Amino acid sequence: MSEPHTQSQRSPATETATTQETTGQATPDREAQQVLADLEQLRSERDKYLELLQRTRADFENYQKRIRRDLEQERRFAAAPLAKDLLPVMDNLERALHAATQDSPLKQGVALVYKQLLEVLRRHGVTPMECVGQTFDPHLHEAVGHVASQEMPEGTIAQVVERGYMLHDRVLKPARVLLACAGSVPSSDGNQNAAEAEDRPDAPAKPRDK
């Protein structure tokens, strides 16, 4: 008689079931890995678009601030063209006031017009410069000559030939001035300009002969 087999033999059906079980375990693992990869990609895209949105929002806010600042500057200096056209009128009124030596009704009327016009300019941010005694600044002043002076340091503004004006913090019109210098001044340089400065209503009065 033949001896029975000591090792168990697997049937084809058993091997098929084992293979299907192994395959069934591997498929969910691959699907889970794919889901995680897709999720990571979505997170990356989300972060990219979020950064783009934040940058775009910041750029838009900066644009709004710049527009508001430009509009404010435009509004603040809107009166500049009209004010520039009025400044020669102010200069002529000043000359007329000084030319009228007598305190006549005409001089009083001109002075009143000058004062009212100056007040209108002030309300719109236009103010006259105060120059006498200050150090010459080429950004604010225009030197048209020199005048001998023993009291003021050289280079200091001694007289104003034509008044300058500011519009807020900008120069609307530079002041035409005479600078102090030591010693005598050539006649071609200072005489005519000094005469113009004396024609101004705010020019220092000359001492009268006794």
C-alpha positions in Angstrom: 0.0 0.0 0.0 1.2 3.5 -0.7 1.8 6.0 2.1 -0.5 9.1 2.3 1.0 12.5 1.3 2.5 14.3 4.3 2.2 17.8 2.7 -1.1 19.4 2.0 -1.7 20.4 -1.5 -3.6 23.7 -2.3 -6.3 23.5 -4.8 -6.6 26.0 -7.7 -9.6 27.6 -6.0 -7.7 28.3 -2.8 -4.8 30.0 -4.7 -7.2 32.2 -6.6 -8.9 33.3 -3.4 -5.6 34.2 -1.9 -4.5 36.2 -4.9 -7.8 38.2 -4.9 -7.4 38.9 -1.2 -3.9 40.3 -1.7 -5.0 42.4 -4.7 -7.9 43.7 -2.7 -5.6 44.9 0.1 -3.2 46.7 -2.3 -5.9 48.6 -4.2 -7.2 50.6 -1.3 -3.6 51.6 -0.3 -3.0 52.9 -3.8 -6.2 54.8 -3.8 -5.4 56.4 -0.4 -2.0 57.4 -1.6 -3.6 59.0 -4.8 -6.1 60.9 -2.6 -3.3 62.2 -0.4 -1.3 63.3 -3.4 -4.4 65.1 -4.9 -5.0 66.7 -1.5 -1.5 68.0 -1.3 -1.7 69.4 -4.8 -4.9 71.2 -3.9 -3.3 72.7 -0.8 -0.4 73.9 -2.9 -2.8 75.6 -5.4 -4.8 77.1 -2.6 -1.7 78.6 -1.0 -0.6 80.0 -4.4 -3.9 81.6 -5.1 -4.2 82.9 -1.6 -0.8 84.6 -1.9 -1.8 86.1 -5.2 -5.0 87.4 -3.7 -3.2 89.0 -0.8 -0.7 90.6 -3.1 -3.4 91.9 -5.4 -5.3 93.3 -2.5 -2.2 95.1 -1.1 -1.5 96.5 -4.6 -5.1 97.8 -4.9 -5.0 99.4 -1.4 -1.7 101.1 -2.3 -3.3 102.3 -5.6 -6.2 103.7 -3.7 -3.9 105.6 -1.3 -1.9 107.0 -4.1 -5.1 108.2 -5.9 -6.3 109.8 -2.7 -3.0 111.5 -2.2 -2.8 112.7 -5.8 -6.4 114.1 -5.6 -5.6 115.9 -2.3 -2.5 117.4 -3.9 -4.4 118.5 -6.9 -7.1 120.0 -4.8 -4.6 121.7 -2.6 -2.8 123.4 -5.4 -5.7 124.0 -7.7 -5.5 127.8 -7.1 -2.0 128.0 -8.4 -2.7 129.2 -12.0 -5.2 131.9 -10.9 -2.9 133.0 -8.1 0.1 133.4 -10.5 -2.1 135.6 -12.7 -3.0 137.8 -9.7 0.5 138.4 -8.4 1.5 141.0 -11.0 -1.7 142.9 -9.9 -0.5 142.7 -6.3 2.9 144.1 -7.4 1.3 147.0 -9.2 -0.9 147.8 -6.3 2.1 148.0 -4.0 3.9 150.4 -6.5 0.7 152.5 -6.6 0.6 152.7 -2.9 4.1 154.0 -2.6 3.8 156.4 -5.6 0.8 158.1 -3.9 2.8 160.3 -1.4 -0.2 162.0 0.0 -2.8 160.3 2.1 -5.6 160.8 -0.3 -8.9 159.0 -0.7 -7.5 157.3 -3.8 -4.5 155.9 -1.8 -6.9 154.7 0.9 -9.0 153.0 -1.8 -6.0 151.3 -3.4 -4.8 150.2 0.1 -8.2 148.7 0.8 -8.2 146.8 -2.5 -4.7 145.5 -1.9 -5.6 144.3 1.6 -8.8 142.5 0.4 -7.0 140.8 -2.4 -4.2 139.7 -0.1 -6.8 138.3 2.3 -8.4 136.3 -0.6 -5.0 134.9 -1.5 -4.3 133.9 2.1 -7.6 132.0 2.3 -6.4 129.9 -0.7 -3.0 129.2 0.9 -1.0 132.0 -0.8 1.2 133.9 1.6 3.9 136.5 1.0 7.5 135.7 1.9 9.3 137.6 4.7 12.8 137.9 3.3 14.7 140.9 4.8 17.4 139.8 7.1 17.3 136.2 6.0 20.0 134.2 4.4 19.8 134.0 0.6 18.2 130.7 -0.6 18.3 130.2 -4.4 15.2 128.0 -4.1 13.2 130.9 -2.6 14.9 134.0 -3.8 16.3 135.6 -7.0 19.2 137.9 -6.5 19.0 140.9 -8.8 21.8 143.0 -7.3 23.8 144.0 -4.2 23.6 146.9 -1.7 26.3 148.1 0.6 25.5 147.4 4.2 27.6 147.5 7.4 24.8 146.2 9.6 24.0 142.9 7.8 26.3 140.0 7.1 27.4 139.6 3.5 25.0 137.4 1.5 22.0 138.4 3.7 18.9 139.8 2.0 19.0 143.5 2.6 16.1 144.7 0.5 13.2 143.2 -1.5 12.7 144.5 -5.0 9.6 142.4 -5.7 7.8 140.3 -3.1 7.8 136.5 -3.4 4.9 134.2 -2.6 4.4 130.7 -1.3 1.4 128.4 -2.1 1.3 126.2 1.0 4.8 124.6 1.0 5.6 125.4 -2.7 7.2 128.4 -4.2 4.6 130.2 -6.3 6.9 133.1 -7.1 10.5 133.7 -6.0 11.3 137.0 -4.3 13.6 139.4 -6.2 16.0 140.7 -3.7 19.2 142.7 -3.1 22.0 141.1 -1.1 24.1 142.9 1.5 27.7 143.2 0.7 30.7 145.0 2.4 32.1 148.1 0.6 30.7 150.0 -2.3 28.5 148.6 -5.0 29.0 149.5 -8.7 26.3 151.8 -10.0 25.4 149.4 -12.8 24.7 146.7 -10.3 22.7 148.2 -7.5 21.4 151.7 -8.2 18.4 150.8 -10.4 17.5 147.8 -8.3 17.8 149.8 -5.1 15.5 152.4 -6.6 12.9 149.7 -7.4 13.2 148.4 -3.8 12.5 151.8 -2.5 9.3 152.0 -4.6 7.9 149.1 -2.4 5.4 150.1 0.3 7.3 148.0 2.9 10.7 149.5 2.0 12.5 151.3 4.9 11.9 155.1 4.8 14.9 157.3 4.1 15.8 159.9 6.7 14.7 163.3 5.8 17.1 166.2 5.6 16.7 168.7 8.4 
